[in-house]
Amino acid sequence: MLDKELRSMIGDVKDGRMDRRAFIQRLAAVGLTAPMANQILAIGGVAMAQSPSPYPPTKRGGGGPLKLLWWQGPTLLNPHFATGTKDQDGSRLFYEPLASWDVDGHLNPILAAEIPSIKNGGLAADGKSVTWKIKPGVKWHDGKPLTADDLVFTWAYASDPATAAVSISTYADMSVEKVDDLTIRLVFNKPTPFWANAFVGAYGCILPKHLFADYKGSKSREAPTNLAPVGTGPYKFVEFKPGDLIRGELNPEYHMPNRPHFDTIEMKGGGDAVSAARAVIQTGEFDFAWNMQVEDEVLLRLEKGGKGKTTYAVGGDIEFIAINFTDPNTEVDGERSSIKTKHPILSDLAVRQALALLVDRESVKKAIYGRAGRTTSNYLNGPEDFVSKNTKWEFSVEKAIALLEKAGWKAGADGIREKDGKKLKFVYQTSINGPRQKTQAIVKQACQKAGIDVELKSVVASVFFSSDVANPDTYSKFYTDIEEFQIPMTQPDPALHMKRYISSQVASKDNKWQGQNFPRWVNKDYDAAIEAAETEIDPVKRAALYIKCNDMLWQDVVFIPVMHRLTVDACATALQPVVSGWANRTDNIQDWYRGA
Amino acid sequence: MSQYVLRRLLIAIPSLLGISAVLFFVLALAPGDPFSELATNPNVPPEVQAALRARFGLDDPIYLRYLHWLFAMAHGDWGFSFVSRMDVDRLILQRLPATLYVIGSAQVLALLIAIPVGVYAATKPYSLFDQIANTLAFIGFSLPTFFTGLLFILIFSVTLDWLPFVYTTDIKATGIHYVLEMIRQAIMPVAVLGLFQAASMTRFVRSAMLDVIRLDYVTTARAKGLGQAKVIVKHVMRNAMIPVVTLIALQMPAVFGGALVTEQIFRIPGIGSLLISSILSNDTPVVMAVTFVFACLVVLFNLIADVLYGWLDPRISLR
């Protein structure tokens, strides 16, 4: 039914009877993200709206220096080795992909002449190939022309396991062919509904073949250009001191008119978030600081000075409490939380539902995240207008108590509920991080009122998030009952975000706890839905499948979403940055300018 | 003399080996690994992580890794940073100038304050000057540098807006402006560190002077009719300086090692901040190199201090 309606709607947009905006809003109403809606249009044969942000400067340069402050400085400048976003941000100043994600989650052509669509013949109807046309006349910083060979090489470089590039999975399961000097074709092994992954965004940055050809595979780490990038970007590389400073200067031959606005760029690293906020908002020593993980209260106080402001970008990052479906206190075959066990208490749905009722998301938002968070009932959160209408949340101690009473959990002599001799006691772990410890305290308080005893545990972040097989305190070993952390959504498509929780991904000793399904939740329907979605080329059916997956996670209370987190940056009052919640901070650096 | 130095250097070898072994095994036992940031990234499959670990030899047994490291170090290869994917020695050399400049200036400032104040206070014990100097010194070393650092930033950067609080290594100006700007941005960190050092050193100089000033030979010197200045400088100070020299010599490695906290607060790209960020990102080769170099410097400057004793007091013979 929805399918049919959508097809007629796509037809309307094609013929101009309905505008794109209305279409996207309609889809948002049924729970589709704007990026998804755009890809649906693209596959349906409508060219993606290229919504360039207004860019008033009328000449290249003249904007003076742009001073960026990253409180964790970039440590290397090869986008395909970038271990963290800081490195991707730094590399992106010099290297460019075919397209970036703009503020609304649309594709914005950078090195591509146009965004592929069915109409312009770029997308194959079966979803098995994409043809990209490269903008003619683009030159590397050393003067050599950019050609299809560079793209084919980038694919070969990144997909070679010996190179040990972190972008390997972006370029796996496909091959890249040169059609002519300025055209390439991506051929996928299976129908790929989300085709805008390779050559887009941070991992999409294209490397110059003439400088990296000798350093493919096992010699990759010896490339001098790993530390001295030669790209096509708006700024040319001048100097790099790992962890401290990156300097660049205007590229006079940049391929976009009137860009870039700034004459020089520098990215300083080090220090902490609060003093970075101070240097931008209070003293104005810097123009832009990244990732203000600072309490909203502090930011509000700093902003009173008036030299700077905070800016927010909406993505899909979700902070949640995950439930352990296995027993963390029983050891089976040398591992705790083994999939062969069942959690003695949390396997009771009523207990999980009661827990969800006890997480006061509104208070967490008010007391901790402020403007940087949004309350949500969904695990999968799209841009602003994405709300799966099927789910809801509330905070009610009374309802939680009623639910527990009904399920047979009666208060014992010490006020803690018990059933069949099992006490309602949990260990709740998270990483050491101010906001997380406060959230723990808020949840613990509510649980106490409902007769649940919660023991709090905090683990140093470097241990909690490590893949150290010998350490019992990692998030993937999950040797506690519940745990809280954040999973960022790295691209405007739910495939990777949702695939984590299929049965075959259960973290266990056998896969050295590298399996991504850390709650160890097993659900055949979920597996089937994910498997179907992976190859479903019909965008409507595919989207419906992912919404169904989200709702399954909600119904079964696998996660208790705490906060849909926005990215927060500090920015000088006059600076006009273009930051997308779906990409790196610097993904649209060519469009930044300083207003009057 | 040269025989003594040679013997001391030879003795240093086993102790440095011991230090390096302890450092290496403790670091190897510490939790976390350099690729942990990749763990929560769904784009990076576990196989890539495993390949990276294998590439950097993280899966080898510990003793083998230690032997590899030792062998490389003996050849002058300081190792390869996991995180920056560049040679550790280049990384350290990049950071050294800022540390030498800031910490070195702070030490000089500390000496310039501590020696005159300490000496003068000792010549007039319990006078008003001595009391004030003592009180200030007490306050000085009671306040931790992270506190005074933030206080200075609040006063001089935020409120008065006189000085920058982010240290930049690429000052745009040239000539005299460059020099002035370099001095301007170093004022706060140098003052914070220098005053802290000066406080403890002043008390040290004062008590060392007081020990000597009451000795009979000083009274003899005065009885000979020598002037106050000559007595203090030539007779008292020279002897009182022996323990002070030890203290200074032992602080010299810190000039190279950087100041962890202060560098972090003022974003000085020195060895200290390199060490902190490397520890946080589990970049073991860098941590290892920095700490090991630090250990070498401590051993070296101890030797230098011992040699200096002989020059200050010829009665101490070095055999």
Chai-1 contact restraints between the chains, C-beta under 6 A:
chainA,res_idxA,chainB,res_idxB,connection_type,confidence,min_distance_angstrom,max_distance_angstrom,comment,restraint_id
A,T75,B,V83,contact,1.0,0.0,6.0,A-B,restraint_1
A,T75,B,S84,contact,1.0,0.0,6.0,A-B,restraint_2
A,L76,B,S84,contact,1.0,0.0,6.0,A-B,restraint_3
A,L76,B,R85,contact,1.0,0.0,6.0,A-B,restraint_4
A,T83,B,E37,contact,1.0,0.0,6.0,A-B,restraint_5
A,G84,B,E37,contact,1.0,0.0,6.0,A-B,restraint_6
A,P161,B,A51,contact,1.0,0.0,6.0,A-B,restraint_7
A,A164,B,A51,contact,1.0,0.0,6.0,A-B,restraint_8
A,A164,B,L52,contact,1.0,0.0,6.0,A-B,restraint_9
A,A164,B,R55,contact,1.0,0.0,6.0,A-B,restraint_10
A,V166,B,V44,contact,1.0,0.0,6.0,A-B,restraint_11
A,I168,B,V48,contact,1.0,0.0,6.0,A-B,restraint_12
A,S169,B,N43,contact,1.0,0.0,6.0,A-B,restraint_13
A,S169,B,P45,contact,1.0,0.0,6.0,A-B,restraint_14
A,R221,B,R85,contact,1.0,0.0,6.0,A-B,restraint_15
A,N226,B,R85,contact,1.0,0.0,6.0,A-B,restraint_16
A,L227,B,M86,contact,1.0,0.0,6.0,A-B,restraint_17
A,K241,B,Q94,contact,1.0,0.0,6.0,A-B,restraint_18
A,P242,B,S84,contact,1.0,0.0,6.0,A-B,restraint_19
A,G243,B,S277,contact,1.0,0.0,6.0,A-B,restraint_20
A,D244,B,P269,contact,1.0,0.0,6.0,A-B,restraint_21
A,L245,B,T169,contact,1.0,0.0,6.0,A-B,restraint_22
A,R247,B,D170,contact,1.0,0.0,6.0,A-B,restraint_23
A,G270,B,R267,contact,1.0,0.0,6.0,A-B,restraint_24
A,G270,B,S273,contact,1.0,0.0,6.0,A-B,restraint_25
A,G271,B,R267,contact,1.0,0.0,6.0,A-B,restraint_26
A,A279,B,V166,contact,1.0,0.0,6.0,A-B,restraint_27
A,Q282,B,V158,contact,1.0,0.0,6.0,A-B,restraint_28
A,T283,B,S157,contact,1.0,0.0,6.0,A-B,restraint_29
A,E285,B,P164,contact,1.0,0.0,6.0,A-B,restraint_30
A,E285,B,V166,contact,1.0,0.0,6.0,A-B,restraint_31
A,S462,B,G32,contact,1.0,0.0,6.0,A-B,restraint_32
A,V463,B,P31,contact,1.0,0.0,6.0,A-B,restraint_33
A,V463,B,G32,contact,1.0,0.0,6.0,A-B,restraint_34
A,F465,B,S36,contact,1.0,0.0,6.0,A-B,restraint_35
A,F465,B,A39,contact,1.0,0.0,6.0,A-B,restraint_36
A,F465,B,T40,contact,1.0,0.0,6.0,A-B,restraint_37
A,S466,B,G32,contact,1.0,0.0,6.0,A-B,restraint_38
A,S466,B,D33,contact,1.0,0.0,6.0,A-B,restraint_39
A,S466,B,S36,contact,1.0,0.0,6.0,A-B,restraint_40
A,S467,B,A39,contact,1.0,0.0,6.0,A-B,restraint_41
A,D468,B,P31,contact,1.0,0.0,6.0,A-B,restraint_42
A,D468,B,D33,contact,1.0,0.0,6.0,A-B,restraint_43
A,N471,B,P31,contact,1.0,0.0,6.0,A-B,restraint_44
A,T490,B,N43,contact,1.0,0.0,6.0,A-B,restraint_45
A,L496,B,P42,contact,1.0,0.0,6.0,A-B,restraint_46
A,Q514,B,P46,contact,1.0,0.0,6.0,A-B,restraint_47
